[in-house]
Amino acid sequence: MNLSRQQIRQHVRERRQQLSDADQRLAAESLLCQLQSLPQFQNANRVGLYLANDGEIDPEPVIQHLWHKGCDVYLPVLHPFSKGHLLFLHYDRNTLLIRNQYGIPEPRLDATAIAPLTSLDLLLCPLVAFDAEGNRLGMGGGFYDRTLSRWHPEANPAPYPVGLAHNCQQVEALPAQEWDVPLPMIATPDKVWQW
């Protein structure tokens, strides 16, 4: 039976929301270990990522590791004038966070803290589901598809996008749309997928 994108989204969100706090913590630590083996991660100085929401795999250990290494970390902020787009703002231990319209914490908008997307080395993306072809299904708003629409491994290689997910978020196949941007790499606690 072929499920719709919305049915897959709902099913996988329920699956990841059922993970216990202990499972979430273990997954987050294991994810950091997977990322540490990647040259793209080892060589990155400016990294965009997200704060976990709705059962997403938590990149907090990754953030702490990057800060310890002296890297700059950036979080997505909903663009105030361009609906459906993201800005990336510098994030450190002193950054004041506010909740956006979706209830997700983000830095308060400050023009001096915005980083041009192409100035980031690495972009660690949340996702709802993925398949063995690198197809990514998000929450449905298209924010990351728009963010990655100009990414190309040769012509526009920065930032290098990597999807982050729990193992349970892999599905057999995703019905792809023409605006979907397949990822070149997805990291889970158990494996790094590369295409």
C-alpha positions as CSV (number, residue, x, y, z in Angstrom):
1,M,0.0,0.0,0.0
2,N,1.4,3.4,-1.0
3,L,1.1,6.0,1.7
4,S,0.8,9.7,1.0
5,R,3.5,12.1,2.2
6,Q,1.2,13.3,5.0
7,Q,0.5,9.7,6.2
8,I,4.2,8.9,6.2
9,R,4.9,12.2,8.1
10,Q,2.3,11.4,10.7
11,H,3.4,7.8,11.1
12,V,7.1,8.6,11.5
13,R,6.5,11.5,13.8
14,E,4.5,9.2,16.1
15,R,7.3,6.7,15.9
16,R,10.0,9.1,17.0
17,Q,7.8,10.8,19.7
18,Q,7.5,7.3,21.3
19,L,11.3,7.2,22.0
20,S,12.0,7.5,25.7
21,D,14.2,10.2,27.2
22,A,17.0,7.6,27.7
23,D,16.7,6.5,24.1
24,Q,16.8,10.1,22.9
25,R,20.0,10.8,25.0
26,L,21.7,7.7,23.7
27,A,20.8,8.5,20.1
28,A,22.1,12.1,20.5
29,E,25.4,10.9,21.8
30,S,25.7,8.1,19.1
31,L,24.9,10.7,16.4
32,L,27.8,12.9,17.6
33,C,30.1,9.9,17.3
34,Q,28.9,9.2,13.7
35,L,29.5,12.9,12.8
36,Q,32.9,13.0,14.3
37,S,34.1,10.4,11.7
38,L,33.2,12.7,8.8
39,P,35.8,15.0,7.1
40,Q,33.0,17.5,6.4
41,F,32.3,17.7,10.1
42,Q,35.9,17.7,11.2
43,N,36.8,20.5,8.8
44,A,33.8,22.7,9.5
45,N,34.2,26.0,11.3
46,R,30.8,27.5,10.8
47,V,27.9,25.1,11.2
48,G,24.1,25.7,10.9
49,L,21.9,23.4,12.8
50,Y,18.6,23.4,14.8
51,L,17.2,22.9,18.2
52,A,15.2,19.7,18.6
53,N,11.4,19.8,18.5
54,D,8.7,17.2,18.1
55,G,10.9,14.2,18.9
56,E,13.6,15.2,16.4
57,I,17.1,13.8,17.2
58,D,18.7,16.3,19.5
59,P,21.9,18.0,18.2
60,E,22.7,19.4,21.7
61,P,25.8,17.2,22.1
62,V,26.9,18.3,18.6
63,I,26.5,21.9,19.6
64,Q,28.5,21.4,22.8
65,H,31.2,19.7,20.9
66,L,31.4,22.5,18.3
67,W,31.6,25.2,20.9
68,H,34.3,23.2,22.7
69,K,36.3,23.1,19.4
70,G,35.8,26.9,19.0
71,C,33.5,26.6,16.0
72,D,30.7,29.1,15.2
73,V,27.2,27.7,15.5
74,Y,24.1,29.2,13.7
75,L,20.4,28.5,14.2
76,P,17.5,29.0,11.8
77,V,15.1,31.9,12.3
78,L,11.9,32.4,10.3
79,H,12.5,35.2,7.8
80,P,10.4,38.2,8.9
81,F,9.7,39.4,5.4
82,S,10.1,36.5,3.1
83,K,7.5,33.9,4.0
84,G,8.7,30.3,4.0
85,H,12.4,31.2,4.2
86,L,15.0,30.9,6.9
87,L,17.8,33.1,8.1
88,F,20.7,31.7,10.1
89,L,21.8,33.6,13.2
90,H,24.9,33.2,15.4
91,Y,24.1,31.1,18.5
92,D,26.2,30.9,21.7
93,R,25.6,30.2,25.4
94,N,24.4,33.8,25.9
95,T,22.0,34.0,23.0
96,L,18.5,34.9,24.0
97,L,15.9,32.5,22.5
98,I,12.3,33.2,21.8
99,R,9.6,30.9,20.5
100,N,8.5,31.4,16.9
101,Q,5.0,30.9,15.5
102,Y,5.5,27.1,15.6
103,G,6.7,27.1,19.2
104,I,10.3,26.4,18.2
105,P,13.0,28.3,20.1
106,E,15.1,30.6,17.9
107,P,17.4,33.5,18.4
108,R,15.8,37.0,18.6
109,L,16.2,38.6,15.2
110,D,19.4,40.7,15.1
111,A,20.7,41.8,11.7
112,T,24.3,41.8,13.1
113,A,24.1,38.1,13.9
114,I,22.9,36.9,10.5
115,A,25.3,34.8,8.5
116,P,24.9,34.5,4.7
117,L,24.0,30.9,4.0
118,T,27.0,30.4,1.7
119,S,29.3,31.4,4.5
120,L,28.4,28.3,6.4
121,D,30.6,25.2,5.9
122,L,28.0,22.6,7.0
123,L,24.2,22.6,7.4
124,L,22.8,19.9,9.7
125,C,19.1,19.6,8.8
126,P,16.2,18.1,10.7
127,L,13.9,15.8,8.8
128,V,10.8,13.7,9.4
129,A,11.6,10.7,7.2
130,F,14.2,9.6,4.7
131,D,14.8,6.8,2.2
132,A,17.8,4.9,0.9
133,E,18.0,7.3,-2.1
134,G,18.6,10.4,0.1
135,N,15.1,11.7,-0.3
136,R,14.1,13.8,2.7
137,L,10.6,14.5,4.0
138,G,10.3,17.5,6.3
139,M,7.4,18.9,8.3
140,G,5.7,20.2,5.2
141,G,6.5,23.9,5.2
142,G,9.3,23.6,2.6
143,F,11.7,25.8,4.6
144,Y,14.7,23.5,4.1
145,D,13.9,22.8,0.5
146,R,13.9,26.5,-0.2
147,T,17.1,26.9,1.8
148,L,18.8,24.1,-0.2
149,S,17.3,25.0,-3.6
150,R,20.6,26.6,-4.8
151,W,22.9,24.0,-3.3
152,H,24.9,22.0,-5.8
153,P,27.9,19.8,-5.0
154,E,30.1,21.6,-7.7
155,A,28.6,24.9,-8.5
156,N,27.4,25.9,-5.0
157,P,28.9,23.5,-2.5
158,A,28.5,25.6,0.6
159,P,27.0,24.8,3.0
160,Y,27.3,21.0,2.7
161,P,23.9,19.6,3.8
162,V,23.6,16.6,6.1
163,G,20.3,15.3,7.3
164,L,20.0,14.1,10.9
165,A,17.6,11.5,12.0
166,H,16.8,8.6,14.3
167,N,17.2,5.1,12.9
168,C,13.4,4.7,13.1
169,Q,12.9,7.6,10.6
170,Q,14.0,5.6,7.6
171,V,11.2,4.4,5.3
172,E,11.3,2.2,2.3
173,A,10.5,4.9,-0.3
174,L,9.3,8.5,-0.3
175,P,7.1,9.9,-3.0
176,A,9.3,12.8,-4.2
177,Q,8.1,16.1,-5.5
178,E,9.9,18.3,-8.1
179,W,10.9,20.8,-5.4
180,D,12.4,18.2,-3.1
181,V,16.2,18.5,-2.7
182,P,17.8,15.1,-2.0
183,L,20.6,15.2,0.5
184,P,24.1,13.9,-0.2
185,M,24.4,12.5,3.3
186,I,22.1,11.5,6.2
187,A,23.5,10.6,9.6
188,T,21.7,8.4,12.1
189,P,22.9,7.0,15.4
190,D,23.9,3.8,13.7
191,K,25.0,4.8,10.2
192,V,26.0,7.5,7.8
193,W,24.3,7.3,4.5
194,Q,26.1,8.9,1.5
195,W,25.1,9.3,-2.1
